[in-house]
Amino acid sequence: MMRGRFAPSPTGYMHLGNVWTAFLAWLLVRQMGGQLVLRIEDIDEARSHAEYKRAICRDLRWLGLTWDEGPEVGGAYAPYTQQERYAHYQDAVERLAGKGLLYPCFCTRARLMGVGAPHAGETAVYDGHCYRMHEKERAAASAVRTPSWRVHVPAEKIAFADMVCGTQEVDLARAVGDFRVRRADGLYAYPLAVSVDDMEMGITHVVRGRDLLAQTPAQIWLIQTLGGTPPAYAHIPMLVDADGNRLSKRQKGLTVRELRAAGKKPEAILSALAVAGGLIPERGGRSLEELVRSCDWYGLRPTDISISSILSHL
Ligand code: GLU
């Protein structure tokens, strides 16, 4: 059975960028006769709020993008909210530790930023500083600092065929490096949680933003290492503003609630996205059924989509 998922983080109200991802995840499932899982990714406890989770469900329902399993619906793989799944992540951490793949990392944020990260420590390839530590140094460091936990990845090539971006081949150690599975504050890291969930929930197709393409080899490797079968991936183009920046929660007027308040209709919003993304040829409001019938994935260009081109169709 084909199983897709939409996995939003409840850190703000849904905006057009989230709708675009939800729509394509939903579309692929409906076209392939599969099941759609809605999973709430709230492991970033400080930034996640219950109100946003409720709003995501409300907005998806209003848009007509219904899910077959998840919050408010239930399902065989419950719970579907990451904060309720910590035992699953802990189990995976223990299995990785049992294979001798984990080591404590005492690096400060300042040090990680200096190691060549363009924006945040998380996105840079870690230089293996704490991997090379001796036991004595480790003992001394742990006396003064709670470590995060990293997984040591092998020098292995990971290849996969992305449904939108084409063939990818990445040297895991060089391009991804040792990544964190558990933060110093005890929270689980995104790559671990998402891999465990996709694996345990039997997800066969992941549709998500292209910003996550670079993280995919790590997730494929983690799933394989934990004994699972990695899903197929479709990394879809990002929606960008006039300056080429990703849509953020700060941009005004582009949340579902604002579009709804402005009198926009769900079909019109989804059709505008489909036209701007190249999935259907011309404008004009179409029903959800028509979109499922007529949207063509081959029309999807792997380039960013400007918000203005969407708004011009809305
Ligand atoms: N929760 C992530 C986000 O909202 C998406 C994760 C994924 O689709 O793999 O950006």
Residues whose N, C-alpha, C, O or C-beta is under 5 A from the ligand:
A	BS01	LIG	A7 P8 S9 E41 V194 R208
